[in-house]
Amino acid sequence: MGDKDDDWSVGVSHSIDTINVGVGMDSEDGLAIGVGTDLSGVSTFVYWSKSEFKDALFYDGSANDIFARQENTGLGVKASMSAGEGATFSVAYSTHKHEQTNAILSSDGAAAPTFNGNATTKLIEVDFSYDLGGGATLSAGIDKKDAEELEVGVPPGSLGDTRTLTTSTDTTTLEAAISFSF
């Protein structure tokens, strides 16, 4: 991605009774909206975001710079509830879609080889926290992440024709920590 000196972002949030609403925007045509509330002891939060990079720069292994339009869309939901006696249980799900289109070469503005593609990442989180007292908290969680990424590469049997490929990973992470505050 290319850095610009004129990047900016702004956000506002407001609470009305038990409903919290937040909206954010940025210089990359980004928009994010989040809404949270507490329903019968269950705290819920939902968000949606979208951004567009019109001149994303990447390198294809040649002497040429490639520019492309990239669009990112995200959606997520989280619910947390008290399990009693200082314990909290949370479950979350989020998805992120990355789409790349309209690649061109920077040197002459001609059409580039096809570097178009889509990649999706999905994340499921289950977390537990417990107040141990005296400023100590035990936190534990498990995350399941199925991720796709776009990579520039050579498809099998293509005689060196460079294209955007999708690679996939599947990761499960278990974490536990004790934190202290004084």
Biotite code that builds the C-alpha atoms (Angstrom):
import biotite.structure as struc

atoms = struc.array([
    struc.Atom([0.000, 0.000, 0.000], chain_id="A", res_id=1, res_name="MET", atom_name="CA", element="C"),
    struc.Atom([1.217, 3.473, -0.717], chain_id="A", res_id=2, res_name="GLY", atom_name="CA", element="C"),
    struc.Atom([1.355, 6.041, 2.067], chain_id="A", res_id=3, res_name="ASP", atom_name="CA", element="C"),
    struc.Atom([-0.191, 9.435, 1.522], chain_id="A", res_id=4, res_name="LYS", atom_name="CA", element="C"),
    struc.Atom([0.632, 12.571, 3.467], chain_id="A", res_id=5, res_name="ASP", atom_name="CA", element="C"),
    struc.Atom([-2.990, 13.694, 3.453], chain_id="A", res_id=6, res_name="ASP", atom_name="CA", element="C"),
    struc.Atom([-4.614, 10.653, 5.098], chain_id="A", res_id=7, res_name="ASP", atom_name="CA", element="C"),
    struc.Atom([-7.226, 11.481, 7.717], chain_id="A", res_id=8, res_name="TRP", atom_name="CA", element="C"),
    struc.Atom([-9.883, 9.770, 9.823], chain_id="A", res_id=9, res_name="SER", atom_name="CA", element="C"),
    struc.Atom([-12.652, 10.999, 12.101], chain_id="A", res_id=10, res_name="VAL", atom_name="CA", element="C"),
    struc.Atom([-15.208, 9.307, 14.324], chain_id="A", res_id=11, res_name="GLY", atom_name="CA", element="C"),
    struc.Atom([-18.042, 10.193, 16.663], chain_id="A", res_id=12, res_name="VAL", atom_name="CA", element="C"),
    struc.Atom([-20.040, 8.201, 19.184], chain_id="A", res_id=13, res_name="SER", atom_name="CA", element="C"),
    struc.Atom([-23.175, 8.890, 21.160], chain_id="A", res_id=14, res_name="HIS", atom_name="CA", element="C"),
    struc.Atom([-25.137, 7.092, 23.871], chain_id="A", res_id=15, res_name="SER", atom_name="CA", element="C"),
    struc.Atom([-28.908, 7.193, 24.230], chain_id="A", res_id=16, res_name="ILE", atom_name="CA", element="C"),
    struc.Atom([-30.093, 5.335, 27.341], chain_id="A", res_id=17, res_name="ASP", atom_name="CA", element="C"),
    struc.Atom([-28.619, 1.827, 26.899], chain_id="A", res_id=18, res_name="THR", atom_name="CA", element="C"),
    struc.Atom([-27.801, 2.158, 23.181], chain_id="A", res_id=19, res_name="ILE", atom_name="CA", element="C"),
    struc.Atom([-24.341, 3.247, 22.013], chain_id="A", res_id=20, res_name="ASN", atom_name="CA", element="C"),
    struc.Atom([-23.797, 4.271, 18.381], chain_id="A", res_id=21, res_name="VAL", atom_name="CA", element="C"),
    struc.Atom([-20.500, 5.103, 16.673], chain_id="A", res_id=22, res_name="GLY", atom_name="CA", element="C"),
    struc.Atom([-19.682, 6.235, 13.129], chain_id="A", res_id=23, res_name="VAL", atom_name="CA", element="C"),
    struc.Atom([-16.261, 6.718, 11.568], chain_id="A", res_id=24, res_name="GLY", atom_name="CA", element="C"),
    struc.Atom([-14.942, 7.887, 8.179], chain_id="A", res_id=25, res_name="MET", atom_name="CA", element="C"),
    struc.Atom([-11.512, 8.174, 6.561], chain_id="A", res_id=26, res_name="ASP", atom_name="CA", element="C"),
    struc.Atom([-9.735, 9.520, 3.481], chain_id="A", res_id=27, res_name="SER", atom_name="CA", element="C"),
    struc.Atom([-9.835, 6.111, 1.739], chain_id="A", res_id=28, res_name="GLU", atom_name="CA", element="C"),
    struc.Atom([-13.627, 6.293, 1.316], chain_id="A", res_id=29, res_name="ASP", atom_name="CA", element="C"),
    struc.Atom([-13.891, 4.322, 4.542], chain_id="A", res_id=30, res_name="GLY", atom_name="CA", element="C"),
    struc.Atom([-17.032, 4.122, 6.616], chain_id="A", res_id=31, res_name="LEU", atom_name="CA", element="C"),
    struc.Atom([-17.558, 2.202, 9.861], chain_id="A", res_id=32, res_name="ALA", atom_name="CA", element="C"),
    struc.Atom([-20.723, 1.909, 11.922], chain_id="A", res_id=33, res_name="ILE", atom_name="CA", element="C"),
    struc.Atom([-21.040, 0.223, 15.315], chain_id="A", res_id=34, res_name="GLY", atom_name="CA", element="C"),
    struc.Atom([-24.039, -0.258, 17.603], chain_id="A", res_id=35, res_name="VAL", atom_name="CA", element="C"),
    struc.Atom([-23.975, -1.704, 21.114], chain_id="A", res_id=36, res_name="GLY", atom_name="CA", element="C"),
    struc.Atom([-26.567, -2.270, 23.815], chain_id="A", res_id=37, res_name="THR", atom_name="CA", element="C"),
    struc.Atom([-27.350, -4.291, 26.928], chain_id="A", res_id=38, res_name="ASP", atom_name="CA", element="C"),
    struc.Atom([-30.346, -6.611, 26.536], chain_id="A", res_id=39, res_name="LEU", atom_name="CA", element="C"),
    struc.Atom([-31.458, -8.394, 29.713], chain_id="A", res_id=40, res_name="SER", atom_name="CA", element="C"),
    struc.Atom([-27.906, -8.716, 31.034], chain_id="A", res_id=41, res_name="GLY", atom_name="CA", element="C"),
    struc.Atom([-26.329, -9.614, 27.678], chain_id="A", res_id=42, res_name="VAL", atom_name="CA", element="C"),
    struc.Atom([-24.086, -6.917, 26.218], chain_id="A", res_id=43, res_name="SER", atom_name="CA", element="C"),
    struc.Atom([-24.182, -7.002, 22.434], chain_id="A", res_id=44, res_name="THR", atom_name="CA", element="C"),
    struc.Atom([-22.168, -5.156, 19.825], chain_id="A", res_id=45, res_name="PHE", atom_name="CA", element="C"),
    struc.Atom([-22.514, -5.186, 16.027], chain_id="A", res_id=46, res_name="VAL", atom_name="CA", element="C"),
    struc.Atom([-20.291, -3.410, 13.510], chain_id="A", res_id=47, res_name="TYR", atom_name="CA", element="C"),
    struc.Atom([-19.969, -2.973, 9.759], chain_id="A", res_id=48, res_name="TRP", atom_name="CA", element="C"),
    struc.Atom([-17.113, -1.338, 7.851], chain_id="A", res_id=49, res_name="SER", atom_name="CA", element="C"),
    struc.Atom([-16.096, -0.672, 4.273], chain_id="A", res_id=50, res_name="LYS", atom_name="CA", element="C"),
    struc.Atom([-13.075, 1.033, 2.740], chain_id="A", res_id=51, res_name="SER", atom_name="CA", element="C"),
    struc.Atom([-11.687, 1.461, -0.752], chain_id="A", res_id=52, res_name="GLU", atom_name="CA", element="C"),
    struc.Atom([-8.074, 2.012, -1.789], chain_id="A", res_id=53, res_name="PHE", atom_name="CA", element="C"),
    struc.Atom([-8.173, 3.452, -5.316], chain_id="A", res_id=54, res_name="LYS", atom_name="CA", element="C"),
    struc.Atom([-4.411, 3.407, -5.948], chain_id="A", res_id=55, res_name="ASP", atom_name="CA", element="C"),
    struc.Atom([-3.070, 0.516, -3.867], chain_id="A", res_id=56, res_name="ALA", atom_name="CA", element="C"),
    struc.Atom([0.534, -0.171, -4.896], chain_id="A", res_id=57, res_name="LEU", atom_name="CA", element="C"),
    struc.Atom([2.134, -3.615, -4.886], chain_id="A", res_id=58, res_name="PHE", atom_name="CA", element="C"),
    struc.Atom([5.099, -5.324, -6.529], chain_id="A", res_id=59, res_name="TYR", atom_name="CA", element="C"),
    struc.Atom([4.666, -8.230, -8.946], chain_id="A", res_id=60, res_name="ASP", atom_name="CA", element="C"),
    struc.Atom([8.306, -9.435, -9.099], chain_id="A", res_id=61, res_name="GLY", atom_name="CA", element="C"),
    struc.Atom([9.109, -7.431, -12.251], chain_id="A", res_id=62, res_name="SER", atom_name="CA", element="C"),
    struc.Atom([10.448, -3.907, -12.669], chain_id="A", res_id=63, res_name="ALA", atom_name="CA", element="C"),
    struc.Atom([6.899, -2.563, -12.864], chain_id="A", res_id=64, res_name="ASN", atom_name="CA", element="C"),
    struc.Atom([4.803, -1.056, -10.111], chain_id="A", res_id=65, res_name="ASP", atom_name="CA", element="C"),
    struc.Atom([1.209, -2.311, -10.168], chain_id="A", res_id=66, res_name="ILE", atom_name="CA", element="C"),
    struc.Atom([-1.714, -0.152, -9.021], chain_id="A", res_id=67, res_name="PHE", atom_name="CA", element="C"),
    struc.Atom([-5.071, -1.682, -8.196], chain_id="A", res_id=68, res_name="ALA", atom_name="CA", element="C"),
    struc.Atom([-8.397, -0.823, -6.625], chain_id="A", res_id=69, res_name="ARG", atom_name="CA", element="C"),
    struc.Atom([-8.891, -2.704, -3.365], chain_id="A", res_id=70, res_name="GLN", atom_name="CA", element="C"),
    struc.Atom([-12.122, -2.868, -1.399], chain_id="A", res_id=71, res_name="GLU", atom_name="CA", element="C"),
    struc.Atom([-12.384, -4.174, 2.162], chain_id="A", res_id=72, res_name="ASN", atom_name="CA", element="C"),
    struc.Atom([-15.678, -5.014, 3.871], chain_id="A", res_id=73, res_name="THR", atom_name="CA", element="C"),
    struc.Atom([-16.030, -6.195, 7.462], chain_id="A", res_id=74, res_name="GLY", atom_name="CA", element="C"),
    struc.Atom([-18.922, -7.377, 9.601], chain_id="A", res_id=75, res_name="LEU", atom_name="CA", element="C"),
    struc.Atom([-18.907, -8.569, 13.196], chain_id="A", res_id=76, res_name="GLY", atom_name="CA", element="C"),
    struc.Atom([-21.032, -9.330, 16.224], chain_id="A", res_id=77, res_name="VAL", atom_name="CA", element="C"),
    struc.Atom([-20.126, -9.922, 19.873], chain_id="A", res_id=78, res_name="LYS", atom_name="CA", element="C"),
    struc.Atom([-22.200, -10.932, 22.891], chain_id="A", res_id=79, res_name="ALA", atom_name="CA", element="C"),
    struc.Atom([-20.985, -10.927, 26.516], chain_id="A", res_id=80, res_name="SER", atom_name="CA", element="C"),
    struc.Atom([-22.765, -11.888, 29.693], chain_id="A", res_id=81, res_name="MET", atom_name="CA", element="C"),
    struc.Atom([-22.004, -12.216, 33.353], chain_id="A", res_id=82, res_name="SER", atom_name="CA", element="C"),
    struc.Atom([-21.646, -15.805, 34.525], chain_id="A", res_id=83, res_name="ALA", atom_name="CA", element="C"),
    struc.Atom([-21.900, -14.714, 38.177], chain_id="A", res_id=84, res_name="GLY", atom_name="CA", element="C"),
    struc.Atom([-19.297, -14.369, 40.923], chain_id="A", res_id=85, res_name="GLU", atom_name="CA", element="C"),
    struc.Atom([-17.042, -12.041, 38.860], chain_id="A", res_id=86, res_name="GLY", atom_name="CA", element="C"),
    struc.Atom([-16.986, -14.229, 35.738], chain_id="A", res_id=87, res_name="ALA", atom_name="CA", element="C"),
    struc.Atom([-17.764, -13.025, 32.212], chain_id="A", res_id=88, res_name="THR", atom_name="CA", element="C"),
    struc.Atom([-18.320, -15.155, 29.106], chain_id="A", res_id=89, res_name="PHE", atom_name="CA", element="C"),
    struc.Atom([-18.091, -13.735, 25.537], chain_id="A", res_id=90, res_name="SER", atom_name="CA", element="C"),
    struc.Atom([-18.677, -15.092, 22.034], chain_id="A", res_id=91, res_name="VAL", atom_name="CA", element="C"),
    struc.Atom([-17.806, -13.197, 18.842], chain_id="A", res_id=92, res_name="ALA", atom_name="CA", element="C"),
    struc.Atom([-17.902, -13.756, 15.091], chain_id="A", res_id=93, res_name="TYR", atom_name="CA", element="C"),
    struc.Atom([-16.419, -11.545, 12.391], chain_id="A", res_id=94, res_name="SER", atom_name="CA", element="C"),
    struc.Atom([-15.769, -11.724, 8.682], chain_id="A", res_id=95, res_name="THR", atom_name="CA", element="C"),
    struc.Atom([-13.582, -9.635, 6.388], chain_id="A", res_id=96, res_name="HIS", atom_name="CA", element="C"),
    struc.Atom([-13.732, -9.643, 2.573], chain_id="A", res_id=97, res_name="LYS", atom_name="CA", element="C"),
    struc.Atom([-10.888, -8.230, 0.470], chain_id="A", res_id=98, res_name="HIS", atom_name="CA", element="C"),
    struc.Atom([-11.516, -7.632, -3.248], chain_id="A", res_id=99, res_name="GLU", atom_name="CA", element="C"),
    struc.Atom([-8.864, -6.450, -5.726], chain_id="A", res_id=100, res_name="GLN", atom_name="CA", element="C"),
    struc.Atom([-9.701, -5.268, -9.273], chain_id="A", res_id=101, res_name="THR", atom_name="CA", element="C"),
    struc.Atom([-8.606, -3.085, -12.195], chain_id="A", res_id=102, res_name="ASN", atom_name="CA", element="C"),
    struc.Atom([-4.826, -3.458, -11.931], chain_id="A", res_id=103, res_name="ALA", atom_name="CA", element="C"),
    struc.Atom([-2.717, -1.179, -14.209], chain_id="A", res_id=104, res_name="ILE", atom_name="CA", element="C"),
    struc.Atom([1.015, -0.673, -14.752], chain_id="A", res_id=105, res_name="LEU", atom_name="CA", element="C"),
    struc.Atom([2.407, 2.647, -13.512], chain_id="A", res_id=106, res_name="SER", atom_name="CA", element="C"),
    struc.Atom([5.038, 3.067, -16.247], chain_id="A", res_id=107, res_name="SER", atom_name="CA", element="C"),
    struc.Atom([2.708, 3.485, -19.225], chain_id="A", res_id=108, res_name="ASP", atom_name="CA", element="C"),
    struc.Atom([-0.832, 3.131, -17.860], chain_id="A", res_id=109, res_name="GLY", atom_name="CA", element="C"),
    struc.Atom([-1.388, -0.028, -19.882], chain_id="A", res_id=110, res_name="ALA", atom_name="CA", element="C"),
    struc.Atom([-3.418, -2.928, -18.605], chain_id="A", res_id=111, res_name="ALA", atom_name="CA", element="C"),
    struc.Atom([-1.453, -5.157, -16.253], chain_id="A", res_id=112, res_name="ALA", atom_name="CA", element="C"),
    struc.Atom([-1.608, -8.921, -16.100], chain_id="A", res_id=113, res_name="PRO", atom_name="CA", element="C"),
    struc.Atom([-4.734, -10.024, -14.259], chain_id="A", res_id=114, res_name="THR", atom_name="CA", element="C"),
    struc.Atom([-4.140, -9.428, -10.542], chain_id="A", res_id=115, res_name="PHE", atom_name="CA", element="C"),
    struc.Atom([-7.826, -9.500, -9.646], chain_id="A", res_id=116, res_name="ASN", atom_name="CA", element="C"),
    struc.Atom([-9.193, -11.672, -6.853], chain_id="A", res_id=117, res_name="GLY", atom_name="CA", element="C"),
    struc.Atom([-11.173, -12.035, -3.631], chain_id="A", res_id=118, res_name="ASN", atom_name="CA", element="C"),
    struc.Atom([-10.100, -13.246, -0.197], chain_id="A", res_id=119, res_name="ALA", atom_name="CA", element="C"),
    struc.Atom([-12.257, -13.808, 2.889], chain_id="A", res_id=120, res_name="THR", atom_name="CA", element="C"),
    struc.Atom([-11.265, -14.196, 6.536], chain_id="A", res_id=121, res_name="THR", atom_name="CA", element="C"),
    struc.Atom([-13.621, -15.553, 9.221], chain_id="A", res_id=122, res_name="LYS", atom_name="CA", element="C"),
    struc.Atom([-12.914, -15.449, 12.966], chain_id="A", res_id=123, res_name="LEU", atom_name="CA", element="C"),
    struc.Atom([-14.788, -17.085, 15.850], chain_id="A", res_id=124, res_name="ILE", atom_name="CA", element="C"),
    struc.Atom([-13.765, -16.143, 19.411], chain_id="A", res_id=125, res_name="GLU", atom_name="CA", element="C"),
    struc.Atom([-14.861, -17.631, 22.741], chain_id="A", res_id=126, res_name="VAL", atom_name="CA", element="C"),
    struc.Atom([-13.502, -15.812, 25.813], chain_id="A", res_id=127, res_name="ASP", atom_name="CA", element="C"),
    struc.Atom([-13.821, -16.160, 29.587], chain_id="A", res_id=128, res_name="PHE", atom_name="CA", element="C"),
    struc.Atom([-12.617, -13.808, 32.321], chain_id="A", res_id=129, res_name="SER", atom_name="CA", element="C"),
    struc.Atom([-12.755, -14.139, 36.094], chain_id="A", res_id=130, res_name="TYR", atom_name="CA", element="C"),
    struc.Atom([-12.030, -11.518, 38.740], chain_id="A", res_id=131, res_name="ASP", atom_name="CA", element="C"),
    struc.Atom([-9.624, -13.183, 41.199], chain_id="A", res_id=132, res_name="LEU", atom_name="CA", element="C"),
    struc.Atom([-9.824, -10.253, 43.619], chain_id="A", res_id=133, res_name="GLY", atom_name="CA", element="C"),
    struc.Atom([-7.094, -7.869, 44.754], chain_id="A", res_id=134, res_name="GLY", atom_name="CA", element="C"),
    struc.Atom([-6.747, -6.409, 41.242], chain_id="A", res_id=135, res_name="GLY", atom_name="CA", element="C"),
    struc.Atom([-6.008, -9.781, 39.590], chain_id="A", res_id=136, res_name="ALA", atom_name="CA", element="C"),
    struc.Atom([-7.989, -11.124, 36.616], chain_id="A", res_id=137, res_name="THR", atom_name="CA", element="C"),
    struc.Atom([-7.782, -14.507, 34.893], chain_id="A", res_id=138, res_name="LEU", atom_name="CA", element="C"),
    struc.Atom([-8.536, -14.429, 31.146], chain_id="A", res_id=139, res_name="SER", atom_name="CA", element="C"),
    struc.Atom([-8.739, -17.388, 28.781], chain_id="A", res_id=140, res_name="ALA", atom_name="CA", element="C"),
    struc.Atom([-9.954, -17.771, 25.228], chain_id="A", res_id=141, res_name="GLY", atom_name="CA", element="C"),
    struc.Atom([-9.926, -19.804, 22.066], chain_id="A", res_id=142, res_name="ILE", atom_name="CA", element="C"),
    struc.Atom([-9.924, -18.324, 18.561], chain_id="A", res_id=143, res_name="ASP", atom_name="CA", element="C"),
    struc.Atom([-10.620, -20.135, 15.278], chain_id="A", res_id=144, res_name="LYS", atom_name="CA", element="C"),
    struc.Atom([-9.458, -18.198, 12.211], chain_id="A", res_id=145, res_name="LYS", atom_name="CA", element="C"),
    struc.Atom([-9.974, -19.296, 8.594], chain_id="A", res_id=146, res_name="ASP", atom_name="CA", element="C"),
    struc.Atom([-8.051, -16.821, 6.437], chain_id="A", res_id=147, res_name="ALA", atom_name="CA", element="C"),
    struc.Atom([-7.487, -16.345, 2.734], chain_id="A", res_id=148, res_name="GLU", atom_name="CA", element="C"),
    struc.Atom([-4.832, -13.987, 1.351], chain_id="A", res_id=149, res_name="GLU", atom_name="CA", element="C"),
    struc.Atom([-4.136, -12.729, -2.142], chain_id="A", res_id=150, res_name="LEU", atom_name="CA", element="C"),
    struc.Atom([-0.584, -13.338, -3.362], chain_id="A", res_id=151, res_name="GLU", atom_name="CA", element="C"),
    struc.Atom([1.146, -12.621, -6.643], chain_id="A", res_id=152, res_name="VAL", atom_name="CA", element="C"),
    struc.Atom([2.380, -15.912, -8.069], chain_id="A", res_id=153, res_name="GLY", atom_name="CA", element="C"),
    struc.Atom([2.544, -18.287, -10.976], chain_id="A", res_id=154, res_name="VAL", atom_name="CA", element="C"),
    struc.Atom([-0.379, -20.716, -11.317], chain_id="A", res_id=155, res_name="PRO", atom_name="CA", element="C"),
    struc.Atom([0.567, -24.358, -11.974], chain_id="A", res_id=156, res_name="PRO", atom_name="CA", element="C"),
    struc.Atom([1.028, -25.082, -15.701], chain_id="A", res_id=157, res_name="GLY", atom_name="CA", element="C"),
    struc.Atom([0.958, -21.408, -16.724], chain_id="A", res_id=158, res_name="SER", atom_name="CA", element="C"),
    struc.Atom([4.450, -21.004, -18.290], chain_id="A", res_id=159, res_name="LEU", atom_name="CA", element="C"),
    struc.Atom([5.399, -18.018, -16.137], chain_id="A", res_id=160, res_name="GLY", atom_name="CA", element="C"),
    struc.Atom([2.155, -16.055, -16.490], chain_id="A", res_id=161, res_name="ASP", atom_name="CA", element="C"),
    struc.Atom([1.883, -14.100, -13.232], chain_id="A", res_id=162, res_name="THR", atom_name="CA", element="C"),
    struc.Atom([-1.547, -13.940, -11.559], chain_id="A", res_id=163, res_name="ARG", atom_name="CA", element="C"),
    struc.Atom([-3.081, -13.243, -8.174], chain_id="A", res_id=164, res_name="THR", atom_name="CA", element="C"),
    struc.Atom([-3.480, -16.475, -6.208], chain_id="A", res_id=165, res_name="LEU", atom_name="CA", element="C"),
    struc.Atom([-5.511, -17.133, -3.085], chain_id="A", res_id=166, res_name="THR", atom_name="CA", element="C"),
    struc.Atom([-3.779, -18.986, -0.241], chain_id="A", res_id=167, res_name="THR", atom_name="CA", element="C"),
    struc.Atom([-5.664, -20.332, 2.772], chain_id="A", res_id=168, res_name="SER", atom_name="CA", element="C"),
    struc.Atom([-4.722, -20.877, 6.408], chain_id="A", res_id=169, res_name="THR", atom_name="CA", element="C"),
    struc.Atom([-6.703, -22.375, 9.270], chain_id="A", res_id=170, res_name="ASP", atom_name="CA", element="C"),
    struc.Atom([-5.468, -21.438, 12.750], chain_id="A", res_id=171, res_name="THR", atom_name="CA", element="C"),
    struc.Atom([-6.773, -22.255, 16.219], chain_id="A", res_id=172, res_name="THR", atom_name="CA", element="C"),
    struc.Atom([-5.257, -20.350, 19.137], chain_id="A", res_id=173, res_name="THR", atom_name="CA", element="C"),
    struc.Atom([-5.706, -21.011, 22.860], chain_id="A", res_id=174, res_name="LEU", atom_name="CA", element="C"),
    struc.Atom([-4.570, -18.281, 25.251], chain_id="A", res_id=175, res_name="GLU", atom_name="CA", element="C"),
    struc.Atom([-4.643, -17.802, 29.005], chain_id="A", res_id=176, res_name="ALA", atom_name="CA", element="C"),
    struc.Atom([-3.286, -14.948, 31.127], chain_id="A", res_id=177, res_name="ALA", atom_name="CA", element="C"),
    struc.Atom([-3.417, -13.502, 34.613], chain_id="A", res_id=178, res_name="ILE", atom_name="CA", element="C"),
    struc.Atom([-3.248, -9.724, 34.774], chain_id="A", res_id=179, res_name="SER", atom_name="CA", element="C"),
    struc.Atom([-2.730, -7.466, 37.767], chain_id="A", res_id=180, res_name="PHE", atom_name="CA", element="C"),
    struc.Atom([-3.658, -3.826, 38.316], chain_id="A", res_id=181, res_name="SER", atom_name="CA", element="C"),
    struc.Atom([-2.457, -1.729, 41.205], chain_id="A", res_id=182, res_name="PHE", atom_name="CA", element="C"),
])
